[in-house]
Amino acid sequence: MSVSGLLDNKVVVVTGAAGGIGAAAATYFADQGAAVVVTDLQEHSAGEVAERLLAKDHQATCVPANLLDEGEVARLFDETVRQFGRVDGAFCNAGVGAQQQVLETDAEAFDRVMAVNVRDVFFCCKHAYRHMKKDRTGSLVLTSSRVAMATYPQMAPYTASKGAVLSMARALAVDFGAEGIRVNAVLPGVTETPMFRKELHDSGNPTGRRAYFERQSVLGGVAQPEDIAAAAAFLLSDSARFITGTGLVVDGGCLARLFEGPAQLSVE
């Protein structure tokens, strides 16, 4: 269920928009009235997302950028302002997954996770803020993860990166708040994305692995990308005008459950 016109007349940048949560968010935001700028290293796929939006008579464009290069990040937001006149919001969603034992994680692997999941988010926020502060308004939503709160085995670098994103949202909310700019994080649980499907395939037991994740949710199943998009849209919208520095968990109640299975308690 959506709220029609939630993002009317907003100009929103979506990173990591070639597929999964990013592509779903770009579509959802446009359906809610936003002009959407999509970007991703996968230029062709991101371009296809923009073309689909244009075919539905939405305002959209693709600005390819390597977010690991601060100069390209700056160009992304400069080009957004050149085409649409301003930046009202950014969904800083680009990221990479990683699951590896600590002793098998070298410096290159660790640095890649931190660079993609943390550094590029910081520079997107920096250059969005550079433009937003002129109008003294705007909203940034960063994609953290449920693992920032409670994690799985063999995910230390990824968990560290997503914990950093959640802390960054809080810190930037403090830094930007006086100028009317809000910063929040969305914390997805397991979500039906290409990354998740690859994990299932690589597990060697996709049916059993899926069932393991599905029964963790008190609602059953896993999130759809549109569920995360809807949460991000709310945080970007004026409906969340007094919400900043927080993380919105979208995990079907997984964190609400103490442990899997029925409790066996005795009270004396």
Secondary structure, DSSP 4 states (H G I P E B T S, - for coil): ---TTTTTT-EEEEESTTSHHHHHHHHHHHHTT-EEEEE-S-HHHHHHHHHHHHHTT--EEE----TTSHHHHHHHHHHHHHHHS---EEEE---------GGG--HHHHHHHHIIIIIHHHHHHHHHHHHHHHHT-EEEEEE--GGGTS--TT-HHHHHHHHHHHHHHHHHHHHHGGGTEEEEEEEE-SB-SHHHHHHHHHHS-HHHHHHHHHTTSTT-S-B-HHHHHHHHHHHHSGGGTT--S-EEEESTTGGG-SSSS-------
